[in-house]
Every structure is written in C-alpha cells, then in structure tokens.
Amino acid sequence: MKNGEEEEGEEEEEEEEEEEKWINHYSNSQRILLVGEGDFSFSLCLAKAFGDATNMVSTSIDTQDSLAKKYSDAIGNVRELEEKGCLVLLGVDATQMSQHFFLKTQRFDRIVYNFPHVGFLHREDSYCQIQLNKGLVKNFLKGAKDLILKTGEIHVTHKKGEPYDKWEIERKAAKIGLALQDSVPFKKQDYPGYANKRAHGNNSNLPFALGEANTFKFTLK
C-alpha cells in the first residue's frame, strides 16, 4: 500500500505533466493545423516549446524530393517533428485543403499560415502578382473556414506596407464570413529556430526580408 505522501507526490507529478505549455499565441492544449510550411522550422519551434507535437498537423505543398532540393534542413526537421508525434502531410495545396481526404474529417482550434505567397511569377508589385496572391489567400481562408472549430482562430501572418497592403486580407476575410479578432506584430525572435525561407526559385533556401509584419487572427462571425 502507498502512504499519503506517496499518493500526494504522484498527484503532483500528474499535474505537472498536464500543465499547459504556451509559446506566444499557441499552446499544447490546442489542436493546431499549420499550412504552407517551408522547411518546417516554425512547426518544430512550436513542438520544442510544447515538448511534443501530438496536437499538431503540419502540411506543405512540397513532396519529399522537392523539400530535399529546396531546403537544407527540411528533411531533418520533418523527421524530428514525426519523432515528437506530429502528423506531417506533404503535397497539400493550401487552396484545396478542405477537400483533402484526411483534413476534411478534422477540426482545429488554430489554423496557421505564415507569409502565404504563390511564388515569384511576376514583379512583386505588379497587378498580376498581387491578384495571384489575393487568390491564394482567399481560397485558403475559404478552406480554413470549413476546418476551424466554432471557437477557433485562423492566423495569417503577412507583411505590411506596399505592395502587401493591396492583398486586402481583412476585406477578403470579411467577404468570406470571417471576423478580424485581432492583429498583432509578428516578431521572429518570439519563435526560436524559425527560419523564414524564400521557398521559390534558385534561392529557395535563403531568407526573405521580413520587415514589418502582422499576424491577423480571424474567427467565425
């Protein structure tokens, strides 16, 4: 038989194990879907903060081969995420994720898309490039709306200033039926180990200039 002190000690250990762990807007009590990951360093940053990644699903449009070609650390990051219990899904189009055979059966507390971008098909400030990026964000938000829980939040981190303000993210969200709950400055230093990548072209493994950026938090109306 266990004495009172032993039972009390075990209860304290269980409470410590169940303690909620946070990193900025995210906690291990939330079911989190990460969309459009580059080298998966953002996902890995969250997983390390939580201690494991059993509450996370992390996705990329890339295949394993393209990840290996584009990023120096992606394959290693994916392996570490999987070891921590994260479900990693490759070949997931952010604009069609609500039709994905697995994702369409799931609902999430947080859906996160950092710095959405279609790739450098035209000059960044050209009408064609802006329209393509607006389409990407609009279709992502439509899909995210189908996968978010009633009390959940959809997070889009996006650069501020020209030409990025012309993407009209807030207006697109409102038309879809989402409400802007908050908009907060994005600070890379809040996410140790996160490496923002260009993702496209010959310099896909290089970082892009972040400048000023905000995380927009949308909820269901």
The 8 nearest C-alpha neighbors of each residue, nearest first, counted from 0:
[[1, 2, 3, 5, 6, 4, 7, 9],
 [2, 0, 5, 6, 3, 4, 7, 9],
 [1, 3, 5, 4, 6, 0, 7, 8],
 [4, 2, 6, 5, 7, 1, 8, 0],
 [3, 5, 7, 6, 2, 8, 1, 9],
 [4, 6, 8, 7, 2, 3, 1, 9],
 [7, 5, 9, 3, 8, 4, 10, 2],
 [6, 8, 4, 10, 5, 9, 3, 11],
 [7, 9, 5, 11, 6, 10, 4, 12],
 [10, 8, 12, 6, 11, 7, 13, 5],
 [11, 9, 7, 13, 12, 8, 6, 14],
 [10, 12, 14, 8, 9, 13, 15, 7],
 [11, 13, 9, 15, 10, 14, 16, 8],
 [14, 12, 16, 10, 15, 11, 17, 9],
 [15, 13, 11, 17, 12, 16, 18, 10],
 [14, 16, 12, 18, 13, 17, 11, 10],
 [17, 15, 13, 14, 18, 12, 19, 11],
 [16, 18, 14, 15, 13, 19, 12, 20],
 [19, 17, 15, 16, 14, 20, 13, 27],
 [18, 20, 27, 17, 28, 26, 21, 49],
 [21, 19, 26, 49, 27, 18, 22, 48],
 [22, 20, 26, 25, 23, 19, 27, 49],
 [21, 23, 25, 24, 48, 26, 45, 20],
 [22, 24, 25, 21, 189, 26, 190, 45],
 [25, 23, 22, 26, 21, 109, 154, 214],
 [26, 24, 22, 21, 23, 27, 29, 45],
 [27, 25, 21, 28, 20, 29, 22, 19],
 [26, 28, 29, 49, 20, 19, 54, 21],
 [29, 27, 26, 19, 30, 54, 20, 25],
 [30, 28, 27, 108, 26, 31, 54, 109],
 [29, 31, 54, 107, 108, 55, 109, 28],
 [32, 30, 109, 55, 107, 29, 110, 108],
 [31, 33, 110, 56, 57, 55, 111, 109],
 [34, 32, 57, 111, 110, 58, 112, 56],
 [33, 35, 112, 58, 36, 111, 59, 93],
 [36, 34, 59, 58, 112, 60, 93, 37],
 [35, 37, 59, 39, 34, 58, 38, 33],
 [38, 36, 39, 198, 35, 196, 59, 40],
 [37, 39, 73, 40, 70, 36, 72, 76],
 [40, 38, 36, 42, 37, 41, 76, 73],
 [39, 41, 193, 43, 42, 38, 194, 44],
 [42, 40, 193, 44, 43, 39, 45, 190],
 [43, 41, 45, 39, 44, 40, 46, 57],
 [42, 44, 46, 40, 45, 41, 80, 47],
 [43, 45, 41, 47, 42, 46, 192, 40],
 [46, 44, 48, 42, 43, 47, 49, 41],
 [45, 47, 52, 43, 49, 51, 48, 44],
 [46, 48, 50, 44, 49, 45, 43, 51],
 [47, 49, 45, 46, 50, 22, 44, 21],
 [50, 48, 46, 51, 47, 20, 27, 45],
 [51, 49, 47, 48, 46, 52, 83, 20],
 [52, 50, 83, 46, 49, 53, 84, 47],
 [51, 53, 85, 46, 84, 83, 55, 54],
 [52, 54, 84, 85, 55, 51, 83, 86],
 [55, 53, 30, 52, 31, 27, 29, 85],
 [56, 54, 31, 85, 52, 53, 32, 30],
 [55, 57, 86, 32, 85, 87, 33, 31],
 [58, 56, 33, 87, 32, 88, 86, 55],
 [59, 57, 88, 34, 89, 87, 33, 36],
 [60, 58, 35, 36, 89, 61, 91, 90],
 [59, 61, 90, 91, 92, 89, 35, 62],
 [62, 60, 90, 59, 65, 89, 66, 63],
 [63, 61, 65, 64, 90, 89, 66, 60],
 [62, 64, 66, 65, 67, 61, 89, 74],
 [65, 63, 67, 62, 66, 68, 61, 69],
 [64, 66, 68, 62, 67, 63, 61, 69],
 [67, 65, 63, 69, 64, 68, 70, 61],
 [66, 68, 64, 65, 69, 70, 74, 63],
 [69, 67, 65, 66, 70, 64, 71, 63],
 [68, 70, 66, 203, 67, 204, 65, 198],
 [71, 69, 204, 73, 72, 67, 66, 68],
 [70, 72, 73, 67, 204, 69, 68, 74],
 [73, 71, 75, 70, 74, 76, 38, 67],
 [72, 74, 38, 76, 75, 70, 71, 39],
 [75, 73, 77, 76, 72, 67, 78, 66],
 [74, 76, 78, 77, 73, 72, 79, 71],
 [75, 77, 73, 79, 74, 78, 39, 72],
 [78, 76, 80, 74, 79, 75, 73, 81],
 [79, 77, 81, 75, 80, 76, 82, 74],
 [78, 80, 82, 76, 77, 81, 75, 83],
 [81, 79, 77, 83, 85, 82, 78, 43],
 [82, 80, 85, 84, 78, 83, 79, 77],
 [81, 83, 79, 80, 84, 78, 85, 51],
 [84, 82, 51, 80, 52, 81, 85, 79],
 [83, 85, 53, 52, 81, 82, 51, 80],
 [86, 84, 52, 81, 53, 55, 80, 56],
 [85, 87, 56, 57, 81, 88, 84, 55],
 [88, 86, 57, 58, 56, 85, 89, 81],
 [87, 89, 58, 57, 86, 59, 91, 90],
 [90, 88, 59, 91, 62, 58, 61, 60],
 [89, 91, 60, 61, 62, 59, 92, 88],
 [90, 92, 60, 89, 59, 58, 93, 96],
 [93, 91, 60, 95, 94, 96, 90, 59],
 [94, 92, 96, 139, 95, 91, 34, 35],
 [93, 95, 139, 138, 92, 96, 135, 142],
 [96, 94, 92, 97, 93, 98, 142, 99],
 [95, 97, 99, 98, 93, 92, 94, 142],
 [96, 98, 142, 103, 95, 99, 102, 145],
 [99, 97, 96, 95, 103, 100, 102, 142],
 [100, 98, 96, 102, 101, 97, 103, 95],
 [99, 101, 103, 102, 98, 104, 97, 96],
 [102, 100, 103, 99, 104, 105, 98, 97],
 [101, 103, 105, 99, 104, 100, 97, 96],
 [102, 104, 97, 101, 105, 99, 98, 100],
 [103, 105, 102, 101, 106, 100, 146, 99],
 [106, 104, 102, 103, 146, 107, 101, 147],
 [107, 105, 146, 147, 148, 104, 108, 102],
 [108, 106, 147, 30, 109, 148, 31, 146],
 [107, 109, 151, 30, 29, 148, 31, 147],
 [108, 110, 31, 152, 107, 151, 153, 32],
 [109, 111, 32, 153, 31, 33, 154, 152],
 [112, 110, 154, 33, 34, 153, 155, 32],
 [113, 111, 34, 155, 35, 33, 154, 115],
 [112, 114, 156, 155, 115, 111, 157, 35],
 [113, 115, 157, 156, 116, 112, 155, 158],
 [116, 114, 113, 112, 136, 117, 35, 157],
 [115, 117, 118, 132, 114, 135, 119, 136],
 [118, 116, 132, 131, 135, 119, 115, 120],
 [119, 117, 116, 199, 120, 198, 200, 197],
 [118, 120, 121, 199, 117, 123, 122, 200],
 [119, 121, 118, 128, 122, 117, 123, 127],
 [122, 120, 128, 119, 123, 125, 127, 124],
 [121, 123, 125, 124, 128, 119, 120, 127],
 [124, 122, 125, 128, 121, 119, 129, 162],
 [123, 125, 162, 122, 126, 129, 128, 161],
 [126, 124, 122, 128, 127, 123, 129, 121],
 [125, 127, 129, 128, 130, 124, 123, 122],
 [128, 126, 130, 125, 129, 131, 121, 122],
 [129, 127, 131, 125, 121, 130, 126, 123],
 [128, 130, 132, 126, 131, 127, 133, 125],
 [131, 129, 133, 127, 132, 128, 126, 134],
 [132, 130, 134, 128, 133, 129, 127, 135],
 [131, 133, 135, 129, 134, 130, 117, 116],
 [134, 132, 130, 166, 136, 135, 131, 137],
 [135, 133, 137, 131, 132, 136, 138, 130],
 [134, 136, 132, 133, 138, 137, 139, 131],
 [135, 137, 139, 133, 134, 138, 140, 132],
 [138, 136, 134, 140, 139, 135, 171, 133],
 [139, 137, 94, 141, 140, 135, 136, 134],
 [138, 140, 94, 136, 142, 141, 137, 93],
 [139, 141, 143, 137, 138, 142, 144, 136],
 [142, 140, 138, 144, 139, 143, 137, 175],
 [143, 141, 97, 139, 145, 144, 140, 96],
 [142, 144, 140, 146, 145, 141, 147, 139],
 [143, 145, 141, 142, 147, 146, 140, 219],
 [146, 144, 143, 142, 147, 97, 141, 103],
 [147, 145, 106, 143, 144, 107, 105, 97],
 [148, 146, 107, 106, 144, 151, 145, 143],
 [147, 149, 151, 150, 107, 106, 108, 146],
 [150, 148, 151, 147, 219, 218, 108, 152],
 [149, 151, 148, 152, 108, 218, 219, 147],
 [152, 150, 108, 148, 149, 109, 147, 218],
 [151, 153, 218, 109, 217, 216, 108, 154],
 [152, 154, 110, 217, 216, 109, 111, 218],
 [155, 153, 216, 111, 215, 110, 112, 214],
 [156, 154, 112, 215, 214, 113, 111, 157],
 [157, 155, 214, 113, 114, 213, 215, 154],
 [156, 158, 114, 212, 213, 155, 214, 159],
 [157, 159, 212, 211, 163, 213, 160, 209],
 [160, 158, 212, 211, 163, 164, 157, 213],
 [161, 159, 164, 163, 162, 158, 211, 165],
 [162, 160, 163, 164, 159, 165, 124, 158],
 [161, 163, 124, 165, 164, 160, 123, 166],
 [164, 162, 161, 165, 166, 160, 159, 158],
 [163, 165, 166, 160, 162, 161, 167, 159],
 [166, 164, 167, 163, 162, 161, 129, 168],
 [165, 167, 133, 164, 163, 168, 129, 132],
 [168, 166, 165, 170, 169, 164, 171, 133],
 [167, 169, 171, 170, 166, 172, 136, 133],
 [170, 168, 172, 171, 167, 173, 179, 215],
 [171, 169, 173, 167, 172, 168, 174, 175],
 [170, 172, 168, 174, 169, 173, 137, 167],
 [173, 171, 177, 175, 169, 170, 174, 168],
 [172, 174, 177, 176, 170, 175, 171, 178],
 [175, 173, 171, 176, 172, 170, 177, 169],
 [176, 174, 172, 173, 177, 171, 141, 140],
 [177, 175, 173, 174, 220, 172, 219, 178],
 [176, 178, 219, 173, 172, 220, 218, 175],
 [179, 177, 218, 217, 220, 173, 180, 219],
 [180, 178, 217, 181, 216, 218, 177, 169],
 [179, 181, 217, 216, 178, 218, 182, 215],
 [182, 180, 216, 179, 215, 183, 217, 214],
 [181, 183, 215, 214, 216, 213, 184, 180],
 [182, 184, 213, 214, 185, 181, 215, 216],
 [185, 183, 213, 212, 214, 186, 182, 211],
 [186, 184, 213, 212, 214, 183, 187, 156],
 [185, 187, 188, 189, 184, 190, 212, 213],
 [186, 188, 189, 190, 185, 193, 191, 194],
 [187, 189, 190, 186, 191, 193, 192, 185],
 [188, 190, 187, 186, 191, 23, 22, 185],
 [189, 191, 188, 187, 193, 44, 192, 41],
 [192, 190, 193, 188, 44, 189, 187, 41],
 [191, 193, 44, 194, 190, 40, 41, 43],
 [192, 194, 41, 40, 191, 190, 44, 195],
 [195, 193, 40, 196, 192, 206, 41, 38],
 [194, 196, 206, 193, 207, 197, 37, 205],
 [195, 197, 206, 198, 205, 204, 207, 194],
 [196, 198, 203, 207, 206, 199, 205, 204],
 [199, 197, 203, 196, 37, 204, 69, 200],
 [200, 198, 203, 197, 118, 202, 201, 119],
 [199, 201, 202, 203, 198, 119, 197, 118],
 [200, 202, 203, 199, 204, 69, 198, 205],
 [203, 201, 200, 205, 204, 197, 199, 198],
 [202, 204, 198, 199, 197, 200, 205, 69],
 [205, 203, 70, 202, 196, 69, 197, 198],
 [204, 206, 202, 196, 203, 197, 207, 198],
 [207, 205, 196, 195, 197, 204, 208, 194],
 [206, 208, 197, 196, 209, 195, 205, 210],
 [209, 207, 210, 206, 195, 197, 211, 196],
 [208, 210, 207, 211, 212, 158, 195, 206],
 [209, 211, 208, 212, 158, 159, 160, 207],
 [210, 212, 159, 158, 209, 213, 184, 185],
 [213, 211, 158, 159, 157, 185, 184, 210],
 [212, 214, 184, 185, 183, 156, 157, 215],
 [213, 215, 156, 183, 155, 182, 185, 184],
 [214, 216, 182, 155, 154, 156, 181, 213],
 [215, 217, 154, 181, 180, 153, 179, 182],
 [218, 216, 179, 153, 178, 180, 152, 177],
 [219, 217, 152, 178, 177, 180, 220, 153],
 [218, 220, 177, 178, 149, 176, 217, 144],
 [219, 177, 178, 176, 218, 173, 217, 179]]
